[in-house]
Amino acid sequence: MSRDNHYDSQLAAILPTLDGFVPRSMTLEDLPRFRKLSAPTREDLIGDAPVDCTDHILPGFNDDEIQASVIRPKGMSARAPGILCIHGGGMIMGNRFAGMAPAVAWALDHNAVCVTVEYRLAPEFPAPYGVEDCYAALCWMANAVDELGIDSEPLVIFGGSGGAGLAAGTTLLSRERGGPALRGQLLQCPMLDDRDATASTLRHDGVGIWDRTSNRTAWDAVLGEQRGANAVNAACAPARESDLSGLPPTFIDVGSEEVFRDESVAFAQGIWAAGGTCELHVWGGAFHGFYDVAPQTDIARSCLAARDAWLARLLRS
């Protein structure tokens, strides 16, 4: 740990035990190993939770087939709110069951229908495949509300890390194309900016969970030679969007000790400047993904409580 990083004491105690198991200073040569570590099964996610999980084939980008899983309470009879969930992994790893404990919890706590999409990963499928697959899943979900048992309210979109960047990009695409209305977007530690220029990315190299090197590796895989160039589509790197008007109510949280801190704060400021609504939490002393890596810590409990309280208020509104 660098002396310049000020981690929460409980998180600092855990960090050394994670060496070799988290994608710190990751290169593309390391990607196969980390993909294996970030590919839980349906059984790993669901366990004995009283939910149904069904698979669906839907048209993705260029009408190629992609897969999604629908998670809802067993025996659900009444219509329920719909939440599109997009897994993390820097847009280069993970599967639709990775980091999806919230989908199971929200199905039970809010009687929700949660759809988690198997978008295609870079570098095999570079931008715009990921965000276009997610947008296709949003359109499919909006058109299948009767089949899925979703109520008439607009959908919510959720993502963490790279999945949060894809969620933000999907929201931008839907705004631009007049696509499905959204009730809200919930972005946890979002990966938004390919330009590698903020103070927080420059400061977090070789430390934490997901550092500057890993972030550059991921963006290079997603954007190739376009990374950092002027012509990058904002849907693929949402920090590039200069007009954040017309977005749904937004929740953003991020750790103070991670690469994504400054781009998350700037995105929230852009929403406020455009007259929108955004709740922002910067968790002091937290590294990337702390709520998943160490949910038993006090700071993670506070983070998850704030996130779930925002969602509960949104669904009641």
N, C-alpha and C positions, 0 to 999 in steps of 0.2 A: 504494500500500500504506500502510495506517495504521501509524504508529509503534508502536501498541499491539498489532499482530499480529506474531508471532514465527515466521515461516516458515522451514522447512528451507532451507538456502542453495541447494540444487539446484532446489527447487521455486520459490523466490523468483525465480530467474533465468528461469524459464519463464513465470511468471505474466503479465508484460507482453505477451508474444507471443500471448496468448489473448484479448486484448480484442476484442470483437465476435463471438467465436466460442463463447462460453460464456454461459449464462443468468444473468448478474449483473444485479441490479436490473430483472428482467423483469416486464413488465406483460402483460395479456391481449392488448394491441395487438401485442406482440412475438411472440406465440405462433406464428403461421403461419410466420415465418422460422425459429424454432428447431425447429419440427416438421420442416421440410425438412432441417435440419442433423442431426437425430437419427433419420433413417429409412434406415439402411443396407439393402442388398439381401442376399438369400441368398448371392449370389456374393461380396459384400464380406466376409461372415462366414466362409464356408466356404473360399474360395480353392481351393487344391489339396490340402487336408487329406483324408486317406483315411477319410472318414466318409460315411455316407448321411444324407440329410435328406429326410424325407417329410412331407407336409402331411395334416392330418386336420381334419374338421369335427366339432364336438361341441356339445352343448347348454350354453349359458351361463345367466346369470341370466334368469329368466322363460322358460326354454326357448328363448331366441333363439339362433341359430347363431353360434358364434365359431370361430376357427381356432387350431390349434396345430401346431407342427412338432416332429418327433421326430428327434433326432440320435443316431446310434450308429455304432460302428466298421463299416467295410465288411466284409462276410463274417462278421459276428458269428453264432456258432452256439450258444454256451452262454448260459444265463440270466445276467443282469447286474443290478447295483443300479440303482434308478430315482431320478432327481433331477428334481423340478419346478423350473423356472427362471423367474423373474419379472423382466422388464426394468425398469430405472429410467426416470427422466424426470419425477419429481414427480407421477406419476399423470395428467399432462396432455400428455405427449409421448413420443416413442420408439415403436418397434415391437418385434415379438418377436425380431428379429435384433440389436437395439441392446444393446451391452454384453454380448453372449453368447459372447465368446471363451472364458470358463470352461467353457461347455457343450461346446464342441469339444474343449478340452484334457482335460476329465474323461472324455469318451467314449473318448479315446485312452489316457489315463493309467490309468484305472480300469475300462476296458471297460464303461462305464456307458451307460445309456439316459437321455438328457436330453430332457425335454419343455419347450419354451418356448411360452408361451401369449400369444395376441393378445387380452388383456383390453381392454375398452372404456375410453376416456379421458374425463375431465372436461375442460371443463364440459359437453360435449354429453351425457355420461353420468355424472352426479354419483353420489356415494355413495348406495347401496351397490353400484353396478354393478361397479366395479373388483374389490373384494374378493370379491363373490359370483361373478364370472366366474372368479376364481382358485380359489375353493373348488370350483366346478363342474369345473374342469380337474383338480384333485386327485382328486375322486371318479371322474371318467372314467379317469384314469390308474390308480387303484387297481383299477378294475373291468376294465381292459384289460391286466392284467399278462401273461396268456398270449399275447395278440395282439402285445404289444410286446416280449416276451422278457425281462420283468423277473423277478427272483428273488423268493423268498417273504419276504424281509426287508422291514420297513416302508420307506416312501419317505423321501427327504430333500427338504427344501424350501430353496430359495436365492433371494435377491433382493438387489439393490443399490439404495440410495437410496429412491426412492418404491416400487420393487419390493420392497425389504426391509420397508418398512412394510406392504405388501400381503401379503408372506409371513408376517409376524408376525400380521396380522389373520386370515389363512387358518388358521393354526395355532390361534388362539383359537376360530374358528368350528368347527374340527374337534373340539376338546376339548368345546365346549359341546353339539355335536350328536351326539356319539358317532360321528364320521366316521372316515375312514381314520387308522390309527396312523401316527405319524411317527418316524423313526429319529433325526432331528436337524433343526435349523433353522440356516441360515447367513445371517447378516444383516450386510451391509456398508454402513456409513454410513447406518443406517436412519432413515427419515422417519416419526416416531411420534407427534408431539405438535402439535396444531393451535393450542394456546393462546398461543404466541408470548410466553412469560414467562420463559424461562430466561436465565441470564447469557450463555450462548454465543450465543443468537439475538440478544439485544440488542446484543451486541458486534460481530457480523459483519453489518454493513449497508454495502453499497457496496464490499465487498472480497471477494476470493477468487473462487470459482467459482459457488456457489449461495448467495446471501445472504438476509438477512431479508426484503427486498422480494420476491424471487422466491418464497420460501417462503410468504409471506402470499398472494401471487397464486395459488399452487397450491392452498393450503388453501381459499381463497375459492371457487375453481373446484370443488373436490371437495365441500365442505360447504355452500356458500352462506351464508345468514344464520345457520346453526347453528354456524359456526366460532367457537370460544371459549365456546359456550353449555354449560350443564350436561348437556344431554340427548344429547350425541354418543355414538353407539354405539362401544364400545371396539374392535370389529372394524374400524371405519373409521379409528380413531385409537388404536392400541394402548397409548399412554402413559396412556390413560384407565382401563385395566384395573387394578383394585386387588388382584386375586387372580391371581398368576402361578404358582400351583401347577399341577402336573400337566402341565407343558410338557416337550417332549423336550430332550435335551442341545442347548445353544445356543452358537453362536459369534457374537460381535459385535465388529466393529472400526469405528473412527471416527478422524478427524483431531482433533488438539487445537485446530486453528484453523478450526473450521467450526460452522455453526448447530446441527448435530445432536449435538454432543459431549455436552451435559448430559443430553439425553433418552435417549441411548444408555446412558450410565453409570447413570442412574436405572432403566432397564429391566433392566439386568444386576443391579443391587442388588435389585430386586423379585423376580427369579428366585431369587437367593441367599436372600433373606429367607423365601421360600416353600419352601425346602429343595431347590431345583432345582440343576442343573449349568449353569454358563455360563462360557465362556472369553471374557474381555474384553481387547481391545487398544486403547489410545488412543495413536495415533502422533503423537509430539511434532513440532510444526512443519508438520503436513500439512493441506492444504485439502481440501475435499470432492472425492471421486472421484479423488484423486491417483493411485491404482493404475491407473486407466484412462487418465487424461490424460497421465501421465508414467511409464509402466511401466519406463523405462530408468533411473530414478533409484535410488539406493541404498535410500532409505526404501521405495519402492514394491516393490522386489525383496524386502525383508524382510517387508513386509506380505503379498505374494502367497505367499511361502514359508510363513509362519505359517498362513495360511488353508488352503493345500493340504495342509499337514501335519496340521491338525486333521481335515480331511475324510478323509484317508488312514487316520488312527487310527479315526475313526468307522466307516468301511466295513470295517475289520478286526475290529471289536469284535463 
